Every structure is written in structure tokens, then in C-alpha cells.
């Protein structure tokens, strides 16, 4: 056990922040010498596609295309960049990866990311969008906060333990889909040799709630969030419910989501408007 230097409350050694006064042990002088994992340095490349930002930090870097083939590597780089809240973050990640379908769930019922790993692809891509634009339009946003709200804003789509949000209905072959006049973006979805695309339905056994609310419900069981982070996770995809009372965190996350879903997941938009996307090697 350890004692909070601000309020004197006795808490567990592994606690990152005091639950009473919110003192952050990771940012105190006692932990100033904590080494940042070498992998964390790769977060800039994960976000922008280059090893380092340009001098002066001017400009917004092009996106790296997130695909089924490179999402795991980019996801691991983002995880390694969380240091100050590593203990609680790792506990939540362990829950997601081992007790839910976080690593395989689709992002939607229909569309280019209605595929296995679709949710992870979009979550990583939105986080990358957030990291690449935050230093230009909101430098006050802490990088770890950006990673947490970016990765977990849609995590409610895993459902709950034992009850996934999406259920697989059936598999349709690519050739059959083509015969029906359907097309799916291979740029963001899966590898070219993908043989089948699943069809999904929403699990009727889950208690109904908005995805943002379920996301906050899951995250808050493992992580202590600020008010701004909580609003961003809950409402970035449903900002109309806030009647204009958006936190800056919510506003910038919504911007990242809109960029990803309306621009970078649409190959025609990227091509027609000359949005730069770095293709994975």
C-alpha cells in the first residue's frame, strides 16, 4: 500500500491515480525516472507514417492505410505508448483480448468494415487520425488520452463477456456477392485472397443501450477517466444528444471519426479529392 502525497489516502501500490483527489502518481517526481518502453517511440510512425515529425511540427502528416494485414502491428505500437496509466490500461486490454471478441468483431452490420477485425481496424484508424491532427488543432490533448478515447470509443460493439454484440449469420462467397452487384473495398477491408464475407446481426439477448454508453460502461470498470474522456467515449458518435455542449475532447474525437468513416474508408473520396494515404508495405 502507498499514501497519496496530496490527501493522505492509503491506496494500492499499483494505482495510477488517487480515487479521492485524482493525484497522478505517474506524473509525480517519484516516477519521473520511469523508462518509457522503446516501442512507445514508434507511436509517431503508427500515427503519421513517418519515423519523426517535421521540424517545427508544421503540417498534418498523411495517413497510413490500416488493413487487416497491418492492424496488429499498429495496434501493438499504440498499446506500447500508454505508460502513465499502463496498469489499468493493460488490465482492460487483457479483458478485451481474452474475454471478448475485440480482436475479431466487425465494426458494422454493412459496409467495408462489416468483416472480421473490422472493429479493430476502425478503432486503430480513428486513433491514428486523432494523433495526426491533435498537435495542429488541439495540442492540449494528452497523447495517452487520445489513444484511450480513440481506441475505446466504439468498444461497446464487443457487447459484454459471453454475449457479443454482433452475431455471425452466414458466410457468402466473394463471387456470389459480385454476382449480386455488391462490391467491397479491398483497400481497407481484408487481404486480396479473402474467400468469404460474413453476414452479421445484432445479438437480441443484450440489454439495449447506445454504443457509446456501453463503451463507457466497459471502460469505466477498469480505468479511471476524466470527465472529458468520459463524454468523448460516450457521445463522439452521438453528439446530437449533447445539444451543442461538446467537450473539446469530444469535438476532436468526432472530427477523427468523421475523417475516417466518411473519407478514408471511401476509396473514391480519397482518390477524387487527392487525400494522401500511405499504402502498407
Rosetta blueprint (number, residue, H / E / L):
1 X L
2 X E
3 X E
4 X L
5 X L
6 X L
7 X L
8 X L
9 X L
10 X E
11 X E
12 X L
13 X L
14 X L
15 X L
16 X L
17 X E
18 X L
19 X L
20 X L
21 X L
22 X L
23 X L
24 X E
25 X H
26 X H
27 X H
28 X L
29 X H
30 X H
31 X H
32 X L
33 X L
34 X L
35 X L
36 X L
37 X L
38 X H
39 X H
40 X H
41 X H
42 X H
43 X H
44 X H
45 X H
46 X H
47 X H
48 X H
49 X L
50 X L
51 X L
52 X L
53 X L
54 X L
55 X H
56 X H
57 X H
58 X L
59 X L
60 X L
61 X L
62 X L
63 X E
64 X E
65 X L
66 X L
67 X L
68 X L
69 X L
70 X L
71 X H
72 X H
73 X H
74 X H
75 X H
76 X H
77 X H
78 X H
79 X H
80 X H
81 X L
82 X L
83 X L
84 X L
85 X L
86 X H
87 X H
88 X H
89 X H
90 X H
91 X H
92 X H
93 X H
94 X H
95 X H
96 X H
97 X H
98 X H
99 X H
100 X L
101 X L
102 X L
103 X L
104 X L
105 X L
106 X L
107 X L
108 X L
109 X L
110 X L
111 X L
112 X L
113 X L
114 X L
115 X L
116 X L
117 X L
118 X H
119 X H
120 X H
121 X H
122 X H
123 X H
124 X H
125 X H
126 X H
127 X H
128 X H
129 X H
130 X H
131 X H
132 X H
133 X H
134 X H
135 X H
136 X H
137 X H
138 X L
139 X L
140 X L
141 X L
142 X L
143 X H
144 X H
145 X H
146 X H
147 X H
148 X H
149 X H
150 X H
151 X H
152 X H
153 X L
154 X L
155 X H
156 X H
157 X H
158 X H
159 X L
160 X E
161 X L
162 X L
163 X E
164 X L
165 X L
166 X E
167 X E
168 X E
169 X E
170 X E
171 X E
172 X E
173 X E
174 X H
175 X H
176 X H
177 X H
178 X H
179 X H
180 X L
181 X L
182 X L
183 X L
184 X L
185 X L
186 X L
187 X L
188 X L
189 X L
190 X L
191 X L
192 X L
193 X L
194 X L
195 X L
196 X E
197 X E
198 X E
199 X E
200 X E
201 X E
202 X E
203 X L
204 X L
205 X L
206 X L
207 X L
208 X L
209 X L
210 X L
211 X H
212 X H
213 X H
214 X H
215 X H
216 X H
217 X H
218 X H
219 X H
220 X L
221 X L
222 X L
223 X L
224 X L
225 X L
226 X L
227 X H
228 X H
229 X H
230 X H
231 X H
232 X H
233 X H
234 X H
235 X H
236 X L
237 X L
238 X L
239 X H
240 X H
241 X H
242 X H
243 X L
244 X L
245 X L
246 X L
247 X L
248 X H
249 X H
250 X H
251 X H
252 X H
253 X H
254 X H
255 X H
256 X H
257 X H
258 X H
259 X H
260 X H
261 X H
262 X H
263 X H
264 X H
265 X L
266 X L
267 X H
268 X H
269 X H
270 X H
271 X H
272 X H
273 X L
274 X L
275 X L
276 X L
277 X E
278 X E
279 X L
280 X L
281 X L
